[in-house]
Amino acid sequence: MSVLPLLFTLLLAAPAAAVERGFNGDWTTTYGPMTLSETSGTVTGTYINEGNVCSILGTVKDGTLEFTYREPDATGTGHFKLSSGGLGFAGEWRAPDSKGFVPWLGTRQWKPQQGDGFIGLWDTTFGPLRLTRKNGRYAGMYAYADGTLDGVEKDGKLIFRYKDVREGEGEFTLARNGRAFIGRWRADGSTEWKDWNGFRSDPSPGRKWLIVLESRWESSLDADEYTYGEMLKSFFTRTPSVQVRQRFYTDRASLVKYVREASFLSEPVVLYFSGHGTSEGLETTDGPADAKTIAAALGTGEQISLVHFGSCDIMKGKVPFELQRLLPGSRFPVSGFAQPVDWAASAINDFMYLDLILSRDLPPAKAAAELVRLMPFAAKKSSETAYDGVSFTFLGSSNR
């Protein structure tokens, strides 16, 4: 049995009836898409592994499916255990001559809920596209040429105007299962329609992102290079579920570019700004990047689980409050420092804070409270340590 990559997984929460369905339904698994049918404790099903239709037969007891699988040139046994809520399963398999088990994981395929329409993240002809809806209108941002679109839904179609290197019009028609759309577009002044198609982009099970946007700390070429991003990449190597990406920004345009790219990730994102800052915003070569600049790049910010400013003085000003005001529908909290901070003290603070969130799965608010409890200098100067306080500040969200 050879491992196939996970292609699609859960995007939105499934209804409470998931538990009642047991193993019934469609699944995305380590070894391809799977469909299971459960009747009176007996489960039959099929899965597609490397283009081959394979079968499963087993029985369920106390939420665990014990089964045999059959492939064109292999058979074996295994077991699946439903997760709490029935949205996934964790399991193992082995061939008859094998001494050990191999993991086999699955996630219940998301079925669009009535009214979702085109909302969500899509893989499309012109790169990732994120669509949101507010007051009956759709707004979108897509990767190609920093594109944007705006439109309304009518008779099952999204009728829109787009803008990238050109401007024009288009329409998307949603598939009945809500998993894809067929579309077309044409530039202003042209009579020729061209294809623009898309498929829903679903998150991979358990994956989380730490996106480190950093300015160079060195002031000259003869200075040794040092970055938080490189240290964090090494630090989180031991946590395979955490994907770390680092980008260096110089001016506001480069900062906006990388913030915008975070909007096209389907899994939760911790966005970490590491660079010089003031109460006015992040320092760049063409002036401070303020809340308005960052908010515009984030779009809705629906994929962001935390924005953390590893920069001096940011939390002393209006930036964090303005950021949440400009994105009223967002759910992410904002944290950072309200004073100038020492490199080592801020590094110790941030590494523990991020570890509590990303490796130990604490919600940001609980991680912030635990951080201050464990390290008194996080909140203020403490006589118990040799480090100056960093005035770590946490601004929660009413939607979290």
DABEL-V589191 format. One record per residue. N is the residue number from 0. RES is the residue in three letters. SS is DSSP state (H for helix, E for strand, C for the rest). PHI is phi in degrees with one decimal (* if undefined). PSI is psi in whole degrees, -180 to 180 (999 if undefined). Layout:
BEGIN
n = (N | N)
res = (RES | RES)
ss = (SS | SS)
phi = (PHI | PHI)
psi = (PSI | PSI)
END
This chain:
BEGIN
n = (0 | 1 | 2 | 3 | 4 | 5 | 6 | 7 | 8 | 9 | 10 | 11 | 12 | 13 | 14 | 15 | 16 | 17 | 18 | 19 | 20 | 21 | 22 | 23 | 24 | 25 | 26 | 27 | 28 | 29 | 30 | 31 | 32 | 33 | 34 | 35 | 36 | 37 | 38 | 39 | 40 | 41 | 42 | 43 | 44 | 45 | 46 | 47 | 48 | 49 | 50 | 51 | 52 | 53 | 54 | 55 | 56 | 57 | 58 | 59 | 60 | 61 | 62 | 63 | 64 | 65 | 66 | 67 | 68 | 69 | 70 | 71 | 72 | 73 | 74 | 75 | 76 | 77 | 78 | 79 | 80 | 81 | 82 | 83 | 84 | 85 | 86 | 87 | 88 | 89 | 90 | 91 | 92 | 93 | 94 | 95 | 96 | 97 | 98 | 99 | 100 | 101 | 102 | 103 | 104 | 105 | 106 | 107 | 108 | 109 | 110 | 111 | 112 | 113 | 114 | 115 | 116 | 117 | 118 | 119 | 120 | 121 | 122 | 123 | 124 | 125 | 126 | 127 | 128 | 129 | 130 | 131 | 132 | 133 | 134 | 135 | 136 | 137 | 138 | 139 | 140 | 141 | 142 | 143 | 144 | 145 | 146 | 147 | 148 | 149 | 150 | 151 | 152 | 153 | 154 | 155 | 156 | 157 | 158 | 159 | 160 | 161 | 162 | 163 | 164 | 165 | 166 | 167 | 168 | 169 | 170 | 171 | 172 | 173 | 174 | 175 | 176 | 177 | 178 | 179 | 180 | 181 | 182 | 183 | 184 | 185 | 186 | 187 | 188 | 189 | 190 | 191 | 192 | 193 | 194 | 195 | 196 | 197 | 198 | 199 | 200 | 201 | 202 | 203 | 204 | 205 | 206 | 207 | 208 | 209 | 210 | 211 | 212 | 213 | 214 | 215 | 216 | 217 | 218 | 219 | 220 | 221 | 222 | 223 | 224 | 225 | 226 | 227 | 228 | 229 | 230 | 231 | 232 | 233 | 234 | 235 | 236 | 237 | 238 | 239 | 240 | 241 | 242 | 243 | 244 | 245 | 246 | 247 | 248 | 249 | 250 | 251 | 252 | 253 | 254 | 255 | 256 | 257 | 258 | 259 | 260 | 261 | 262 | 263 | 264 | 265 | 266 | 267 | 268 | 269 | 270 | 271 | 272 | 273 | 274 | 275 | 276 | 277 | 278 | 279 | 280 | 281 | 282 | 283 | 284 | 285 | 286 | 287 | 288 | 289 | 290 | 291 | 292 | 293 | 294 | 295 | 296 | 297 | 298 | 299 | 300 | 301 | 302 | 303 | 304 | 305 | 306 | 307 | 308 | 309 | 310 | 311 | 312 | 313 | 314 | 315 | 316 | 317 | 318 | 319 | 320 | 321 | 322 | 323 | 324 | 325 | 326 | 327 | 328 | 329 | 330 | 331 | 332 | 333 | 334 | 335 | 336 | 337 | 338 | 339 | 340 | 341 | 342 | 343 | 344 | 345 | 346 | 347 | 348 | 349 | 350 | 351 | 352 | 353 | 354 | 355 | 356 | 357 | 358 | 359 | 360 | 361 | 362 | 363 | 364 | 365 | 366 | 367 | 368 | 369 | 370 | 371 | 372 | 373 | 374 | 375 | 376 | 377 | 378 | 379 | 380 | 381 | 382 | 383 | 384 | 385 | 386 | 387 | 388 | 389 | 390 | 391 | 392 | 393 | 394 | 395 | 396 | 397 | 398 | 399)
res = (MET | SER | VAL | LEU | PRO | LEU | LEU | PHE | THR | LEU | LEU | LEU | ALA | ALA | PRO | ALA | ALA | ALA | VAL | GLU | ARG | GLY | PHE | ASN | GLY | ASP | TRP | THR | THR | THR | TYR | GLY | PRO | MET | THR | LEU | SER | GLU | THR | SER | GLY | THR | VAL | THR | GLY | THR | TYR | ILE | ASN | GLU | GLY | ASN | VAL | CYS | SER | ILE | LEU | GLY | THR | VAL | LYS | ASP | GLY | THR | LEU | GLU | PHE | THR | TYR | ARG | GLU | PRO | ASP | ALA | THR | GLY | THR | GLY | HIS | PHE | LYS | LEU | SER | SER | GLY | GLY | LEU | GLY | PHE | ALA | GLY | GLU | TRP | ARG | ALA | PRO | ASP | SER | LYS | GLY | PHE | VAL | PRO | TRP | LEU | GLY | THR | ARG | GLN | TRP | LYS | PRO | GLN | GLN | GLY | ASP | GLY | PHE | ILE | GLY | LEU | TRP | ASP | THR | THR | PHE | GLY | PRO | LEU | ARG | LEU | THR | ARG | LYS | ASN | GLY | ARG | TYR | ALA | GLY | MET | TYR | ALA | TYR | ALA | ASP | GLY | THR | LEU | ASP | GLY | VAL | GLU | LYS | ASP | GLY | LYS | LEU | ILE | PHE | ARG | TYR | LYS | ASP | VAL | ARG | GLU | GLY | GLU | GLY | GLU | PHE | THR | LEU | ALA | ARG | ASN | GLY | ARG | ALA | PHE | ILE | GLY | ARG | TRP | ARG | ALA | ASP | GLY | SER | THR | GLU | TRP | LYS | ASP | TRP | ASN | GLY | PHE | ARG | SER | ASP | PRO | SER | PRO | GLY | ARG | LYS | TRP | LEU | ILE | VAL | LEU | GLU | SER | ARG | TRP | GLU | SER | SER | LEU | ASP | ALA | ASP | GLU | TYR | THR | TYR | GLY | GLU | MET | LEU | LYS | SER | PHE | PHE | THR | ARG | THR | PRO | SER | VAL | GLN | VAL | ARG | GLN | ARG | PHE | TYR | THR | ASP | ARG | ALA | SER | LEU | VAL | LYS | TYR | VAL | ARG | GLU | ALA | SER | PHE | LEU | SER | GLU | PRO | VAL | VAL | LEU | TYR | PHE | SER | GLY | HIS | GLY | THR | SER | GLU | GLY | LEU | GLU | THR | THR | ASP | GLY | PRO | ALA | ASP | ALA | LYS | THR | ILE | ALA | ALA | ALA | LEU | GLY | THR | GLY | GLU | GLN | ILE | SER | LEU | VAL | HIS | PHE | GLY | SER | CYS | ASP | ILE | MET | LYS | GLY | LYS | VAL | PRO | PHE | GLU | LEU | GLN | ARG | LEU | LEU | PRO | GLY | SER | ARG | PHE | PRO | VAL | SER | GLY | PHE | ALA | GLN | PRO | VAL | ASP | TRP | ALA | ALA | SER | ALA | ILE | ASN | ASP | PHE | MET | TYR | LEU | ASP | LEU | ILE | LEU | SER | ARG | ASP | LEU | PRO | PRO | ALA | LYS | ALA | ALA | ALA | GLU | LEU | VAL | ARG | LEU | MET | PRO | PHE | ALA | ALA | LYS | LYS | SER | SER | GLU | THR | ALA | TYR | ASP | GLY | VAL | SER | PHE | THR | PHE | LEU | GLY | SER | SER | ASN | ARG)
ss = (C | C | C | C | C | C | C | C | C | C | C | C | C | C | C | C | C | H | H | H | H | C | C | C | E | E | E | E | E | C | C | E | E | E | E | E | E | E | E | C | C | E | E | E | E | E | E | E | E | C | C | E | E | E | E | E | E | E | E | E | E | C | C | E | E | E | E | E | E | E | E | C | C | E | E | E | E | E | E | E | E | E | C | C | C | C | C | E | E | E | E | E | E | E | E | C | C | C | C | C | C | E | E | E | E | E | E | E | C | C | C | C | C | C | C | C | C | C | C | E | E | E | E | E | C | C | E | E | E | E | E | E | E | E | C | C | E | E | E | E | E | E | C | H | H | H | E | E | E | E | E | E | E | E | C | C | E | E | E | E | E | E | E | C | C | C | E | E | E | E | E | E | E | E | C | C | C | C | C | E | E | E | E | E | E | E | E | C | C | C | C | C | C | E | E | C | C | E | E | E | C | C | C | C | C | C | C | E | E | E | E | E | E | E | C | C | C | C | C | C | C | C | C | C | C | C | C | H | H | H | H | H | H | H | H | H | H | H | C | C | C | E | E | E | E | E | E | E | C | C | C | H | H | H | H | H | H | H | H | H | H | H | C | C | C | C | C | E | E | E | E | E | E | E | C | C | E | E | C | C | E | E | C | C | C | C | C | C | E | C | H | H | H | H | H | H | H | H | C | C | C | C | C | E | E | E | E | E | E | E | C | C | C | H | H | H | C | C | H | H | H | H | H | H | H | H | C | C | C | C | C | C | E | E | E | E | E | C | C | C | C | C | H | H | H | H | H | H | H | H | H | H | H | H | H | H | H | H | C | C | C | C | C | H | H | H | H | H | H | H | H | H | H | H | C | H | H | H | C | C | C | C | C | C | C | C | C | C | C | C | C | E | E | E | E | C | C | C | C | C)
phi = (* | -103.6 | -78.2 | -104.1 | -65.9 | -72.8 | -96.3 | -136.2 | -142.8 | -62.5 | -110.4 | -120.6 | -61.6 | -78.6 | -67.0 | -60.5 | -67.6 | -57.3 | -63.0 | -65.3 | -76.6 | 59.5 | -88.5 | -58.0 | 126.1 | -102.4 | -133.0 | -102.3 | -131.5 | -56.8 | -114.2 | 103.8 | -64.7 | -136.4 | -123.1 | -121.7 | -128.2 | -115.0 | -136.9 | 51.6 | 85.4 | -102.4 | -119.0 | -123.6 | -175.5 | -135.6 | -144.3 | -106.9 | -119.0 | 52.1 | 83.3 | -99.5 | -84.5 | -116.5 | -123.4 | -133.4 | -142.6 | -170.0 | -131.0 | -110.6 | -145.6 | 54.6 | 79.7 | -115.4 | -97.6 | -97.2 | -143.7 | -115.2 | -118.0 | -136.9 | -118.4 | -54.5 | -129.6 | -159.0 | -136.7 | 177.3 | -127.6 | -174.6 | -150.5 | -119.9 | -118.1 | -64.7 | -78.2 | -60.8 | 93.9 | 73.2 | -86.7 | -160.0 | -140.3 | -114.6 | -151.4 | -146.2 | -141.6 | -156.2 | -80.6 | -56.6 | -96.2 | -98.9 | -86.6 | -114.7 | -92.7 | -120.0 | -61.1 | -142.8 | -109.1 | -146.6 | -131.3 | -63.2 | -66.1 | -71.9 | -112.2 | -60.1 | -83.9 | -58.2 | 97.4 | -67.0 | 56.5 | -90.3 | -61.5 | 133.5 | -105.6 | -129.3 | -92.0 | -130.8 | -55.1 | -111.1 | 88.2 | -58.0 | -133.6 | -111.4 | -116.0 | -130.5 | -134.1 | -147.8 | 53.0 | 83.6 | -115.8 | -96.7 | -126.4 | -143.2 | -135.4 | -134.0 | -70.0 | -62.7 | 52.2 | 53.6 | -72.1 | -135.5 | -145.0 | -146.8 | -168.3 | -132.3 | -94.2 | -148.1 | 54.1 | 79.4 | -119.1 | -98.4 | -97.9 | -142.5 | -109.1 | -124.3 | -148.4 | -138.5 | -74.2 | -130.5 | -127.1 | -177.7 | -128.8 | -169.0 | -152.5 | -118.0 | -113.6 | -79.1 | -64.9 | -60.9 | -86.3 | 73.1 | -96.5 | -156.2 | -139.1 | -109.7 | -140.2 | -151.0 | -149.9 | -152.6 | -75.9 | -55.6 | 89.6 | -106.7 | -102.4 | -92.8 | -89.4 | -127.7 | -75.3 | -147.4 | -113.6 | -155.5 | -127.9 | -59.6 | -103.6 | -102.7 | -74.1 | -82.1 | -57.8 | 78.1 | -72.9 | -134.2 | -118.0 | -116.2 | -103.8 | -101.6 | -104.3 | -131.5 | -97.7 | -67.2 | -87.7 | -73.7 | -103.5 | -155.3 | -69.5 | -85.5 | -85.2 | -64.4 | -84.6 | -152.3 | -144.8 | -67.0 | -58.0 | -63.8 | -64.5 | -68.8 | -59.0 | -67.2 | -61.5 | -91.8 | -59.0 | -75.9 | -118.2 | -58.7 | -72.5 | -98.3 | -97.4 | -107.1 | -127.8 | -120.9 | -135.1 | -99.6 | -109.5 | -121.4 | -107.6 | -65.2 | -62.7 | -69.3 | -63.2 | -60.6 | -56.3 | -76.8 | -62.8 | -61.8 | -61.5 | -64.4 | -69.6 | -100.6 | -95.9 | -91.7 | -99.5 | -59.0 | -123.8 | -97.7 | -100.4 | -117.5 | -93.5 | -123.0 | 177.5 | -71.3 | -143.7 | -135.9 | -67.2 | -89.9 | 145.1 | -79.6 | -74.6 | -132.9 | -69.1 | -120.8 | 107.1 | -70.6 | -87.4 | -92.4 | -62.0 | -63.2 | -64.1 | -69.2 | -62.7 | -62.3 | -73.0 | -73.8 | 67.8 | -83.8 | 69.5 | -68.5 | -90.1 | -85.8 | -99.9 | -163.9 | -112.4 | -121.2 | -99.6 | -86.6 | -139.7 | -64.5 | 68.9 | -56.4 | -75.6 | -81.3 | -103.0 | -93.0 | -54.0 | -63.3 | -69.9 | -66.1 | -60.9 | -72.9 | -68.1 | -74.9 | -123.0 | -63.2 | -89.9 | -74.4 | -116.3 | -90.9 | -82.7 | -128.3 | -141.6 | 163.9 | -113.0 | -107.3 | -160.9 | -61.6 | -127.8 | -75.2 | -54.8 | -65.2 | -63.3 | -68.2 | -65.1 | -60.6 | -59.0 | -71.4 | -64.0 | -67.0 | -59.3 | -68.2 | -64.9 | -61.5 | -81.4 | -87.6 | -95.1 | -107.9 | 59.3 | -81.6 | -58.2 | -51.4 | -63.1 | -70.3 | -64.3 | -63.5 | -66.5 | -66.7 | -59.2 | -66.4 | -67.6 | -76.7 | -129.4 | -55.5 | -71.5 | -62.2 | -91.9 | -161.0 | -61.9 | -126.2 | -71.4 | -82.9 | -131.5 | -88.2 | -96.5 | -69.9 | -65.5 | -114.0 | 51.1 | -59.1 | -130.9 | -120.8 | -115.1 | -75.8 | -122.5 | -66.5 | -94.5 | -96.2)
psi = (120 | 146 | 130 | 146 | 149 | 126 | -49 | 142 | -172 | 133 | -45 | 156 | 134 | 159 | 164 | -21 | -6 | -41 | -42 | -28 | -13 | -131 | -1 | 137 | -171 | 141 | 149 | 124 | 171 | -31 | 35 | 171 | 143 | 142 | 126 | 146 | 124 | 126 | 118 | 41 | -5 | 133 | 130 | 153 | 175 | 156 | 157 | 111 | 116 | 41 | -3 | 140 | 118 | 162 | 156 | 140 | 131 | -174 | 154 | 135 | 124 | 41 | 5 | 129 | 117 | 127 | 166 | 145 | 154 | 126 | 170 | -35 | 23 | 151 | 167 | -173 | 167 | -177 | 145 | 138 | 120 | 141 | 166 | 126 | -14 | 18 | -10 | 175 | 151 | 132 | -179 | 158 | 161 | 151 | 160 | -32 | 11 | 141 | -28 | 160 | 155 | 137 | 145 | 107 | 155 | 151 | 133 | 130 | 135 | 136 | 127 | 139 | 154 | 128 | -10 | -38 | -128 | 2 | 136 | -170 | 135 | 144 | 120 | 176 | -33 | 35 | -176 | 141 | 125 | 125 | 137 | 165 | 135 | 129 | 40 | -3 | 146 | 141 | 144 | 156 | 137 | 161 | -37 | 119 | 35 | 44 | 154 | 156 | 160 | 134 | -176 | 155 | 133 | 123 | 43 | 4 | 148 | 112 | 123 | 164 | 142 | 161 | 121 | -116 | -17 | 179 | 153 | -161 | 166 | 177 | 144 | 138 | 121 | 135 | 156 | -33 | 0 | 9 | -8 | 164 | 151 | 129 | 175 | 161 | 159 | 144 | 153 | 134 | -6 | 148 | -3 | 123 | 142 | 160 | 145 | 97 | 161 | 156 | 145 | 138 | 113 | 152 | 151 | 144 | 125 | -8 | 139 | 154 | 138 | 111 | 114 | 111 | 115 | 142 | 155 | 135 | -25 | 149 | -7 | 165 | -25 | 2 | 143 | 144 | 140 | 138 | 148 | -39 | -46 | -41 | -41 | -35 | -46 | -41 | -42 | 7 | -31 | -7 | 87 | -24 | -15 | 118 | 122 | 130 | 137 | 136 | 143 | 130 | 154 | -59 | -179 | -35 | -43 | -36 | -46 | -42 | -47 | -34 | -42 | -39 | -31 | -22 | -17 | 16 | 139 | -15 | 168 | 142 | 128 | 118 | 117 | 114 | 121 | 107 | -178 | 140 | 164 | -179 | -12 | -18 | -169 | 133 | 131 | 175 | -18 | 35 | 172 | 139 | 107 | -174 | -38 | -41 | -46 | -42 | -41 | -38 | -30 | -20 | -122 | -23 | 19 | -22 | -6 | 129 | -19 | 140 | 121 | 128 | 105 | 56 | 150 | 142 | -7 | -44 | -4 | -21 | -158 | -6 | -53 | -38 | -40 | -37 | -44 | -31 | -38 | -19 | 68 | -23 | -2 | 160 | 2 | 143 | 168 | 139 | 167 | -159 | 143 | 23 | 168 | 140 | 149 | 141 | -51 | -43 | -42 | -35 | -46 | -44 | -52 | -37 | -43 | -43 | -49 | -35 | -41 | -36 | -50 | -36 | -33 | 4 | 32 | 139 | 149 | -41 | -42 | -36 | -40 | -43 | -41 | -37 | -48 | -34 | -43 | -33 | 92 | -30 | -9 | -36 | -39 | 170 | 136 | 137 | -10 | -11 | 166 | -1 | 144 | 153 | 155 | 0 | 48 | 131 | 136 | 126 | 107 | 179 | 140 | -17 | 1 | 999)
END
